[in-house]
Amino acid sequence: MQVVLIPVTPFQQNCSLLIDEQSGRAAVCDPGGDLDRILSAIAERGVTVDKILLTHGHVDHCAGAAALARQLGVPIEGPHRDERFWIEQLPAQSQRFGFGHAEAFEPDRWLEDGDTVQFGGETLEVYHCPGHTPGHVVFFSRPHQVAIVGDVLFAGSIGRTDFPRGNHADLIRSIRTRLWPLGDEVTFVPGHGPVSTFGNERRSNPYVADHLIDAA
């Protein structure tokens, strides 16, 4: 599986084009905006998009989802249904942050912890990881040891929890009980900034490193 990062929106959010190289089928994860840039990346690689995947309902991650789904004729899968209130607020969110008009929508499929999503010959496991937002999900490719984590975890940091229904304790618990067991060698793609591995973050992340637990 190839992962192509497409930074979009003024927040430089990592929209991900996930490609099954054997079949030429793909999924777009978190199309927050700049649809021309996303469509150019799709055309450049000559792939066919099967679906849109969403980690959570913040405007920089899903403002372009409805329009892109309509243009490509594909379904939207994710996030968890606890994100409904964020998606319903997309028009207000987009005006507040200068995104133009983003329309609210109903995903074709809400995702639950333990679900899987497929595109081409690839299967991604779904993990519900609340904290940054209540219905945030993470997508994990076990064969390729790659996780798309949205705004749960970053290289050297973690997601904010000062938004409505954010919860710091839940976020730390999600990282330590849902992500770390997947393995230190897993490479993760965060919603913003550079990729890293879970092992690197367990050693050095100032918020969730293992030594912080040992010292507690």
Salt bridges, closest charged atoms under 4 A:
ASP30 OD2 - HIS61 ND1 2.77
ASP34 OD2 - ARG37 NH1 3.77
GLU44 OE1 - ARG45 NH1 3.93
ASP50 OD1 - ARG25 NH2 2.73
ASP60 OD2 - HIS61 NE2 3.65
ASP60 OD2 - HIS192 NE2 3.18
GLU77 OE2 - LYS51 NZ 3.04
GLU77 OE1 - ARG109 NH1 3.16
ASP82 OD2 - HIS80 ND1 3.72
GLU103 OE2 - ARG70 NH2 2.86
GLU106 OE1 - ARG84 NH1 2.79
GLU112 OE1 - HIS80 NE2 3.33
GLU112 OE2 - ARG81 NE 3.56
ASP113 OD1 - ARG178 NH1 3.09
ASP115 OD2 - ARG109 NH2 3.88
GLU122 OE2 - HIS144 NE2 3.09
GLU125 OE2 - ARG142 NE 2.66
ASP151 OD2 - HIS56 NE2 3.53
ASP151 OD2 - HIS61 NE2 3.05
ASP151 OD2 - HIS132 NE2 3.42
ASP151 OD1 - HIS192 NE2 3.52
ASP162 OD2 - ARG160 NH2 2.91
ASP170 OD1 - ARG173 NH1 2.71
ASP184 OD1 - ARG202 NH1 3.30
ASP210 OD2 - ARG202 NE 3.04
